[in-house]
Amino acid sequence: MDYQNREKIQLLIEKGVKIPNPLTVDIGEEVDIDRISGDGVVIYAGCKIHGKKTLIMSGIKLGYEGPVTIEDCQIGPNVELKGGFFCDSVFLEKANMGYGAQVRDACILEEEANGAHVVGLKHTILLPFVTLGSLINFCDCLMAGGTSRRNHSEVGSSYIHFNYTPNQDKATPSLIGDVPRGVMLNQGPIFLGGQGGLVGPSRLGYGTVIAAGVIYRGDYPEGGKLLIDGRVKKTNSIFYPGLYYNIARRTANNINYIASLIALRQWYLGVRFQFFQEDFMSQELYEGALEKLDMAINERINRLKALAHKMPHSAELYQKIMKGKHPQKLVNQKKELFDKWQEIEDSLYCFREKMGEVSARNAFLEAVAQDREKKGNDYIKVIQGLHKKWGAKGTKWLQGIVDEINKKVLEKIPSFKDQVCATIPKNSPEH
């Protein structure tokens, strides 16, 4: 152990951090110990803490089940990371992950979201209470649903979100729940049964149950059903590298996912912001979450861009294989996505700042502020305690952002428009 590392560890111990075996702990020279709280923090043997952006707030426990490596993560109060590797991600109050986790690049685990042992996440956002079992790969998706730790959305053990295609693209994000209703913390849970998988990009509504052992390949945004059909083709077929058939659903789901991230970003800017102003560390936790949302939006635009740039080759290959028997509409869609991509990309980056209907937004934010003043700084208590009418108004504000972005982008590629899933299920009260 070098002198600088020993000095930092000693200073942390003097601050009140409990380090039972300090000789086994590594603190990077770039780590700012002023960004590590001394209140109730425990760092167990074998842990490594790196990154100048790393933030460790009060009550955090690192490495109880096995060594933990932290790199540029912002970790909120009373979080437990029990073993594994955590990089460029944010953990809000009481989130926790078990032994063997790997959480990388733009993940956000909101309050009380959690996973058991050996869970892999990347570009994943879990809203409050969402629970992941063991032996799970769950990258490139957003999941919401549930009202408490006893009534929560859950992913069963040995589950995979399939986020990489045989054509080597990752334009595959799945929306499990949604943002406009999910942030209100009043929706029914979603259950993805163990030993199964979801092939992205997919959309599932609240109340959906996918039976154990099913690989689900479709969309069911209406929710409220038990899904036992994985929609597997019964016959074998030739695989042609670089060939995409109908790309309308894939494109529409990607656009809707980006629109949903932008709506969530506005939720953070307007609503979440109010709950992170108590002190320097709270503000830094908020800034970390906002940074991860920007990273997530950039990632999804870039992945869709890569898909769009494959379309000329795909169209040519499609025509060659189908030998004049192809539906011309599918060829036109491929060409249209490629030709219009730059306009779409420019629009999506501009839409990042879209606030939605301003008067509705301001009225809702004022209602949240008033409730926060009465009930204190407990985010979950305040949001779940909002009057039903204000919850509906908040959902309508955010849904307006999602709908407008979908509408404006799809206007640029009109041949796709009639194949887009509705952004709100018909049985929704907000429809």
ChimeraX attribute file (.defattr): number of C-alpha atoms within 10 A of each C-alpha:
attribute: neighborCount
match mode: 1-to-1
recipient: residues
	/A:1	11
	/A:2	7
	/A:3	8
	/A:4	12
	/A:5	17
	/A:6	16
	/A:7	12
	/A:8	18
	/A:9	21
	/A:10	15
	/A:11	14
	/A:12	19
	/A:13	17
	/A:14	11
	/A:15	16
	/A:16	15
	/A:17	22
	/A:18	19
	/A:19	20
	/A:20	13
	/A:21	12
	/A:22	19
	/A:23	13
	/A:24	14
	/A:25	21
	/A:26	20
	/A:27	21
	/A:28	15
	/A:29	14
	/A:30	12
	/A:31	19
	/A:32	16
	/A:33	19
	/A:34	12
	/A:35	17
	/A:36	20
	/A:37	20
	/A:38	22
	/A:39	15
	/A:40	15
	/A:41	26
	/A:42	21
	/A:43	22
	/A:44	24
	/A:45	21
	/A:46	19
	/A:47	24
	/A:48	20
	/A:49	24
	/A:50	19
	/A:51	18
	/A:52	16
	/A:53	17
	/A:54	26
	/A:55	27
	/A:56	28
	/A:57	23
	/A:58	20
	/A:59	20
	/A:60	26
	/A:61	20
	/A:62	29
	/A:63	22
	/A:64	19
	/A:65	16
	/A:66	17
	/A:67	22
	/A:68	27
	/A:69	19
	/A:70	25
	/A:71	22
	/A:72	20
	/A:73	28
	/A:74	27
	/A:75	30
	/A:76	26
	/A:77	24
	/A:78	21
	/A:79	26
	/A:80	24
	/A:81	30
	/A:82	23
	/A:83	25
	/A:84	25
	/A:85	20
	/A:86	23
	/A:87	21
	/A:88	25
	/A:89	28
	/A:90	31
	/A:91	30
	/A:92	24
	/A:93	22
	/A:94	21
	/A:95	28
	/A:96	24
	/A:97	26
	/A:98	23
	/A:99	22
	/A:100	22
	/A:101	25
	/A:102	21
	/A:103	27
	/A:104	21
	/A:105	20
	/A:106	28
	/A:107	29
	/A:108	30
	/A:109	28
	/A:110	22
	/A:111	22
	/A:112	22
	/A:113	28
	/A:114	26
	/A:115	27
	/A:116	19
	/A:117	21
	/A:118	20
	/A:119	26
	/A:120	21
	/A:121	24
	/A:122	21
	/A:123	25
	/A:124	24
	/A:125	28
	/A:126	25
	/A:127	26
	/A:128	29
	/A:129	27
	/A:130	30
	/A:131	24
	/A:132	25
	/A:133	19
	/A:134	21
	/A:135	21
	/A:136	26
	/A:137	22
	/A:138	24
	/A:139	25
	/A:140	27
	/A:141	24
	/A:142	24
	/A:143	24
	/A:144	31
	/A:145	32
	/A:146	24
	/A:147	21
	/A:148	16
	/A:149	14
	/A:150	8
	/A:151	15
	/A:152	22
	/A:153	32
	/A:154	25
	/A:155	26
	/A:156	23
	/A:157	23
	/A:158	19
	/A:159	26
	/A:160	22
	/A:161	24
	/A:162	22
	/A:163	21
	/A:164	16
	/A:165	12
	/A:166	11
	/A:167	14
	/A:168	12
	/A:169	14
	/A:170	21
	/A:171	26
	/A:172	26
	/A:173	30
	/A:174	27
	/A:175	26
	/A:176	27
	/A:177	27
	/A:178	26
	/A:179	26
	/A:180	23
	/A:181	22
	/A:182	23
	/A:183	22
	/A:184	23
	/A:185	22
	/A:186	16
	/A:187	21
	/A:188	21
	/A:189	25
	/A:190	28
	/A:191	23
	/A:192	26
	/A:193	20
	/A:194	22
	/A:195	18
	/A:196	22
	/A:197	26
	/A:198	23
	/A:199	20
	/A:200	27
	/A:201	26
	/A:202	24
	/A:203	26
	/A:204	22
	/A:205	25
	/A:206	25
	/A:207	21
	/A:208	23
	/A:209	21
	/A:210	26
	/A:211	20
	/A:212	18
	/A:213	17
	/A:214	21
	/A:215	23
	/A:216	23
	/A:217	17
	/A:218	17
	/A:219	21
	/A:220	17
	/A:221	23
	/A:222	20
	/A:223	22
	/A:224	17
	/A:225	14
	/A:226	12
	/A:227	16
	/A:228	14
	/A:229	13
	/A:230	18
	/A:231	11
	/A:232	10
	/A:233	7
	/A:234	6
	/A:235	5
	/A:236	6
	/A:237	7
	/A:238	5
	/A:239	9
	/A:240	13
	/A:241	11
	/A:242	15
	/A:243	18
	/A:244	18
	/A:245	12
	/A:246	13
	/A:247	18
	/A:248	19
	/A:249	18
	/A:250	18
	/A:251	21
	/A:252	20
	/A:253	25
	/A:254	25
	/A:255	23
	/A:256	25
	/A:257	28
	/A:258	26
	/A:259	27
	/A:260	25
	/A:261	22
	/A:262	28
	/A:263	27
	/A:264	24
	/A:265	24
	/A:266	22
	/A:267	21
	/A:268	18
	/A:269	15
	/A:270	17
	/A:271	20
	/A:272	18
	/A:273	16
	/A:274	17
	/A:275	18
	/A:276	18
	/A:277	14
	/A:278	10
	/A:279	8
	/A:280	10
	/A:281	23
	/A:282	20
	/A:283	15
	/A:284	20
	/A:285	24
	/A:286	23
	/A:287	18
	/A:288	24
	/A:289	27
	/A:290	22
	/A:291	16
	/A:292	22
	/A:293	22
	/A:294	15
	/A:295	16
	/A:296	24
	/A:297	22
	/A:298	15
	/A:299	19
	/A:300	22
	/A:301	20
	/A:302	15
	/A:303	16
	/A:304	21
	/A:305	18
	/A:306	16
	/A:307	22
	/A:308	23
	/A:309	16
	/A:310	19
	/A:311	23
	/A:312	17
	/A:313	14
	/A:314	21
	/A:315	21
	/A:316	14
	/A:317	17
	/A:318	21
	/A:319	16
	/A:320	12
	/A:321	13
	/A:322	10
	/A:323	9
	/A:324	10
	/A:325	10
	/A:326	14
	/A:327	10
	/A:328	10
	/A:329	12
	/A:330	20
	/A:331	20
	/A:332	15
	/A:333	20
	/A:334	28
	/A:335	22
	/A:336	19
	/A:337	26
	/A:338	20
	/A:339	16
	/A:340	14
	/A:341	18
	/A:342	13
	/A:343	11
	/A:344	22
	/A:345	16
	/A:346	10
	/A:347	15
	/A:348	23
	/A:349	14
	/A:350	10
	/A:351	20
	/A:352	19
	/A:353	12
	/A:354	19
	/A:355	19
	/A:356	21
	/A:357	13
	/A:358	11
	/A:359	10
	/A:360	14
	/A:361	21
	/A:362	13
	/A:363	14
	/A:364	21
	/A:365	18
	/A:366	13
	/A:367	17
	/A:368	25
	/A:369	17
	/A:370	13
	/A:371	18
	/A:372	20
	/A:373	11
	/A:374	10
	/A:375	13
	/A:376	13
	/A:377	16
	/A:378	10
	/A:379	19
	/A:380	15
	/A:381	14
	/A:382	20
	/A:383	19
	/A:384	15
	/A:385	17
	/A:386	16
	/A:387	12
	/A:388	12
	/A:389	9
	/A:390	18
	/A:391	23
	/A:392	17
	/A:393	16
	/A:394	24
	/A:395	19
	/A:396	20
	/A:397	23
	/A:398	26
	/A:399	23
	/A:400	17
	/A:401	23
	/A:402	27
	/A:403	17
	/A:404	15
	/A:405	25
	/A:406	24
	/A:407	14
	/A:408	14
	/A:409	22
	/A:410	19
	/A:411	13
	/A:412	17
	/A:413	20
	/A:414	12
	/A:415	17
	/A:416	22
	/A:417	17
	/A:418	9
	/A:419	11
	/A:420	16
	/A:421	16
	/A:422	12
	/A:423	17
	/A:424	19
	/A:425	15
	/A:426	11
	/A:427	10
	/A:428	9
	/A:429	8
	/A:430	13
	/A:431	10
